[in-house]
Amino acid sequence: MRTVVKTGTYGVMHFVVAVAVAFALTGDWRVALAVGLVEPVVQTVAYALHDRAFARWWPERPATVGAATGDHRQAALPSGAAPV
């Protein structure tokens, strides 16, 4: 439930900031509200595209043993497997 509330409040904050910035630049509430409604949709699409591009440019490495404890030795590979 905390994550849902946090996501919702972040969305509201994002909308308010977008409207405030657009109003400060244009002085027109109609334009500011339109920007506040359209910008999150465009931002979501841009994030998805960025995420896909980033995954191609910088692929994830295999998990390491003890990553949470700071022990960064590579996990043992299955018998006959070649390292990446």
C-alpha positions as CSV (number, residue, x, y, z in Angstrom):
1,M,0.0,0.0,0.0
2,R,2.9,2.4,0.8
3,T,4.2,2.0,-2.8
4,V,0.8,2.9,-4.3
5,V,0.4,6.0,-2.1
6,K,4.0,7.0,-2.8
7,T,3.5,6.6,-6.6
8,G,0.2,8.5,-6.4
9,T,1.7,11.4,-4.5
10,Y,4.7,11.5,-6.8
11,G,2.3,11.7,-9.8
12,V,0.4,14.6,-8.2
13,M,3.7,16.4,-7.4
14,H,4.9,15.9,-11.0
15,F,1.6,17.3,-12.4
16,V,1.8,20.4,-10.1
17,V,5.4,21.1,-11.0
18,A,4.7,20.7,-14.7
19,V,1.7,23.1,-14.5
20,A,3.6,25.6,-12.4
21,V,6.6,25.7,-14.8
22,A,4.4,25.9,-17.9
23,F,2.4,28.7,-16.3
24,A,5.5,30.6,-15.3
25,L,6.7,30.4,-18.9
26,T,3.4,31.1,-20.7
27,G,1.2,33.0,-18.2
28,D,-1.7,31.1,-19.5
29,W,-3.5,28.5,-17.3
30,R,-5.1,26.7,-20.2
31,V,-1.7,26.0,-21.8
32,A,-0.2,25.2,-18.4
33,L,-3.0,22.6,-17.7
34,A,-2.6,21.1,-21.2
35,V,1.2,20.8,-20.7
36,G,0.6,19.3,-17.2
37,L,-1.7,16.6,-18.7
38,V,0.4,15.8,-21.8
39,E,3.9,15.9,-20.3
40,P,3.6,12.8,-18.1
41,V,2.4,10.7,-21.1
42,V,5.3,11.9,-23.2
43,Q,7.7,11.3,-20.3
44,T,6.4,7.8,-19.8
45,V,7.0,6.9,-23.5
46,A,10.4,8.6,-23.5
47,Y,11.4,6.6,-20.3
48,A,10.3,3.3,-21.9
49,L,12.4,4.1,-25.0
50,H,15.4,5.1,-22.9
51,D,15.1,2.0,-20.8
52,R,15.2,-0.2,-23.9
53,A,18.2,1.7,-25.4
54,F,20.0,1.6,-22.1
55,A,19.6,-2.1,-21.8
56,R,21.2,-2.6,-25.2
57,W,24.1,-0.2,-24.5
58,W,24.7,-1.4,-21.0
59,P,23.5,-5.0,-20.4
60,E,23.1,-6.3,-16.9
61,R,25.9,-8.5,-15.5
62,P,25.2,-11.8,-13.9
63,A,24.4,-11.7,-10.2
64,T,27.4,-12.1,-7.9
65,V,27.6,-14.1,-4.7
66,G,27.0,-12.1,-1.6
67,A,26.2,-8.8,-3.4
68,A,24.2,-7.6,-0.4
69,T,27.2,-8.2,1.9
70,G,29.9,-6.7,-0.3
71,D,31.4,-10.1,-1.3
72,H,31.6,-9.6,-5.1
73,R,33.0,-12.9,-6.2
74,Q,31.4,-14.3,-9.4
75,A,28.7,-16.9,-8.9
76,A,29.8,-20.4,-9.8
77,L,28.9,-21.4,-13.4
78,P,27.1,-24.7,-14.1
79,S,29.4,-27.5,-15.2
80,G,30.5,-26.9,-18.9
81,A,29.2,-23.4,-19.1
82,A,31.4,-20.7,-20.6
83,P,31.7,-17.3,-18.9
84,V,30.1,-14.4,-20.6
